[in-house]
Amino acid sequence: MKIAGICVVLLVLLSGCNSTTEPAKNDNESAIAKNQEDLYCKQDIITGSKFTKRRCRTKDQIEYDRHAAKDMLNRQRNTAGKQ
């Protein structure tokens, strides 16, 4: 009886894996797919690990990240000591 129950559970789990669909791509992923020649890739070191991860971004994404980081630092500097 236990074996039959385990087989049913495994069958349900395996059928669930088989029925998954591809997730919808967001605008950034579709833009990357269209402009593969405009990608800039670099190896980023994962903090606390010996492994690296390849990260590919477009020039616009790099500039946006740089601008967002500058804005965050400016907001922190302008609010330092104020409560």
Secondary structure by P-SEA (a helix, b strand, c coil): caaaaaaaaaaaaaaaaaacccccccaaaaaaaaccccbbbbbbbcccccbbbbbbbcaaaaaaaaaaaaaaaaaaaaacccc
